[in-house]
Amino acid sequence: MMGVMAVTQIDTNQGEYFNYDSHCIITHVSGDTTTAIDFHAKEINFDYSVVSNDENTPSQNTVTIYNMTKTAFNTISIGDKVQINTGPANIYGMIVIGYISSIVPQASNQDDAVVITFIEGQSYADIDKLKVTNTVTYGKNDDKEKDVTSNVSFNAGTYASTIISTIASQAGISLAGVNLGNNKCYTNGYSADEKPIDVINAVATDCNSRMYYRPTGLYVDSINAPDPYTAAIVIGTVDYGPIEKDAQLNANSGDNGGNTYTMNGFDDPRLYAGCPVFVKTNSLWGLHRVKQVTHSHTQTTYTMEVEVYA
């Protein structure tokens, strides 16, 4: 079961789904100088495609900025922070923070475009395995010493929450929230033989939980519990909200953790992976958990594709 249990609050603040506005803010740091360039959709055209999903690797996103000034182009660089805020006035908010991985200028007869690819959240994939060095004695009379380096390990009876918090702290991994489905006790101990981010993901999986990114950071969440950080948002067909037609059952969706349904409509920036939504369509009704949402903006259109667990 990949849906969600009942939540205590339903968000009744429905979006207006017109008069959208967007800002793409790129922050560049050079020495002691920080430069924030704010591209405002009402002043300069830009498109974006932003994905939020519950996979354990950060999503790759793009923003295409048209007719960027030479000064702005010469300022931004790989590694700069990208933040996109968007939406109608009453539900306006941030949909992603990430870091630039590539900048590709593209010229055309009408507009000069710069395609910027950025990776969601802070990547921790390059952090190596954690090691600990202990001094041991050896020799006939234990009169000699040497340093022995080994992987970080935990004693028998250690709980998953301790492993996750310890590994995250030692590796410098920032977890915005941890909500384990069950706090597994490792009766035979645990050896952290992989990279820290992979250890956290493996332990989360052992606890019926999932590690994934949200706009506000990296989370570990119970699979079957509701999102503990927000109320359920109502989405549906035209009578209720932004969805344009009935939810569609995805073919073979049961191969990866249960059936899922997809819906398309006007963009609601409040939606992200893991959040609960109350769906109101003819083919799907009730409380469900978001598996993936793609926020898209092309010139004057703002749309989303939402995939929820059945």
N, C-alpha and C positions, 0 to 999 in steps of 0.2 A: 504494500500500500504506500503510494508516494504522495497522496494528498495531504491535507492538513486537518487537524482537529478543530473544534470550535474555538473561536477567539472571543474575547469579552467585549470587543469594540468594533463597530463598523464605521468606517470613515464616510460621513455623509456629505463631505465637501466635494461636490461634483465639479469637474472641469467645465469651462465654458467652451473649449475646443475651437476658439477663433481668436483673432488678434494675437497670434504667437509672436514671441520675441526670442532672440538668441544672442548669446555672447560666447565667443571662443577666446579664452585668455591664455596666452603663452608666456611663461615666466622663464627668463634667461638669467643665469647667475654667472658673473665673471669676476672672480676675486671678491672684493668687498661690495661690488655693485650688483644690484638686482634690478632688472628691467622687466616690467610686466606690460605686454602689448595686448590691448583689448580690441578684438575684432568684433564689431557690433553689426548684426545682420541688417539693421536699418541703414547702415552707412557703407558697408562693403559686403558683396555677395560671398557666401561660403556654403558648401554642402557638407554633410557628415553622415557617417554610418557608425553607430555605436552599439556594441553587443554586450549584454550582461547575461551570463549563464552560470550554471552551478557546476561547471567543470573545475578541476583542480589546477588548471593552468590559466594564466591571465589571457583575456581576449585581445585580439588585434583589431584596431579601429582606424578609421581614416577621416580626415577633414581636408576638403579641397577649398582653398582660398583663392578668389579671383582678383586679379589686378592689385596684388600686394605691392606696397611701396618698396622701392629699392632699399630704403633704410631698414624697414622691418625684415625684409628677406636677408639682409646682411647681418641682422642681429640674432635671429633664431638659429639654433643648432641642435644636433642630435644630443639627446639627454635632457632637453628642456621639458619643463612640466606643461601639460595641456589640461585645461579645465573647460568643460562646456556646460553652460547654464541655459536652460530653454523652457518654453512652455507658455500657456496663456497666463494672464496676470494672477489669477487666483490659485493656480497650482504650479507656478513657476519655481524651478529648482535646478540643482546640479544633477547631471546624469552620468558624468564620468570625470575621473582624474587619472591621468596617465603620463607616460614619458616617451618622447619622440625617439623612434628607431630609424626613420628615414625621411628625407626631404627630397622630392623630385619635382623640378619645375617642368611645366608643359606649356608650350606656346601654340596658339591657334590664330586663325584669321580674326577672331572676334575678341577673345579674352586671353590673357596670360594667367595660367593657373599654376598653383603650387600644391601638390598632393603630399600631405603630411600623414605618415603612418605612425601611430603611437600605441604603446602597450599599456593595457589597463593596470592600474595600481603599481605597487612597488614590487619588482621582481627579486626573488631571493634564490633563483636557480644557480647562481654562481658561488654561493657559499659552500665551501667544502665540508666534508665530514668533520664532526667535532672529535677532538682527541684529548686524552688526559695522560699526563706523564707521572709515573710513580717511581720512587727509588726502592729497589729491592736488594736484598743481600743474597750472596751466594758464596760458594767455596766450602771447603771441608768444615771450617768452623764459622761459617757465615761471616767471614771477616772481610769480604769484598762487597762493594756496592756497584750497582749500575742503574741507569734510568731506562725504564721500559714504557713505551708509548702504546696505548691501546684505544679502542673506541670507547666513547662514554657509555656506561652501563648503569643499570638500576637494579637494586636488590629485589629479591623475591618479596611479593606482597605490595609492590609499588602500584599505585593507581594511575590510570591514563591521564587524569588531569595534572598530576605531578610531572609526568613525563613531558606533556605538551608545554606546560609553563616553564619547566627547566630548560628544555631544548630551545624554545623561543627566546628566553632570556639570554642564554649563553651565545646564541647565534645572532642576536640583534634583530630578530624577526618580530615585527609589531602585529599583534593580533587585536583587532578591534572588538572582538567578542568571541566567547567560547560557550557553547550550549550543547553538551554531549547528550546523545540519546541514552546511553548508559555509561557509567564511569567504570570501565573494565579494570579488574584487579589482575595484574600479571603475577600469578602464583609462582612462576619459575623465574621471575625477573625479566628484564628486557635489555637487549644490546642495540644501541643506535648505530647500526652498520651502514646506514645510507646518509645522503645529504640531509641536513636539518629539515628542509621544507618537505622532503619525501618521508622523513620519519613522522612529522606531524600529520601528514596526509594518511599514512599507514595506520597510525594509532586512531585517528578520527574514524577511519573505515571500520576498524575493530569495534568501535563504539556505536555503530549504526548511525554514523554522522558523516558530514561532508565538509571538506575545506574548499572554499571558493571566495571570489572577490565580489564585493559590492562597491557602489560608488564611494562609500566612506571607509573602505579598508578591507583587510583580509579577515574572514570569519570562519569559525568552525561551528556548524549548526547540526542539530538533530534532524534526521531526514523526515521523520513522521510528525514532528511537533510544529506548531505554528511559529511563524517568525515572531520572536519575542520583542522586537524593537518597534513595531508599528501596528496600527489597526488595519483591518482588511479594507481594500479599496474596491468599490463597486464598478465593474465594467460590464458592458452588455451591448445589445443592439440599440438602434436609434432611440427607442423609448427610454433607455436607461443611461446611455453613455456613448463612448466613442466607437464601439464596434460596429462595423458596417453590415456584417451578415453572420449567420450562425457559425458556431465553432465547428471545425472540421477535424474528424478523427484522423490521425496520422497513420498511414500504412506501415505495418511492421514496427510500430512504436514500442510494442511490448518487449522488444529485444534488449532494451537498455533501461530496465528498472520500472516498467509499467507503461500502460497506454498514455498517450498524450494527445491533447487537442491544440489546434492552432487557430488564432483569430487575428484579423487585420482591421485597422481603423485609424482614427486620428490619434496622434501621439499623446500619451499621458506620462510626463517625466517622473512621476512618483513610482512607476513600476520598475522593478529590478529583480534579478534572480533571487529566489527564496522568499519573496514577499507573498503574503496571502491576498487573494482577490476573491470577491464574491461575484461569480459569473452569472449573468442573466441572459441566456439565449434559449431558443427552442430546443436545441440539441444538447445543451449542457447548462446545468443550473446548480448553484450552490458554491460552497467554499472550496477553493483549490489553491495549489501552490505553484508559483511561477517557476518553470524550468529555465526559460530563456526569453528575453525580450530584445528586439532590435529597434532602436530609435533611429529614424532616418529623416533627413531634411534635404530637399532638393529645391533650390530657388525659393518658391513661395509655399511649398507643401510640407507638412509635418505629419509623418505617419509612423505607425509601429506595427510590428508583428510579434504577437505574444504566444508562447507555447506554455501550456499548463499541464500538470499531471492530472490524470482522470480521477 
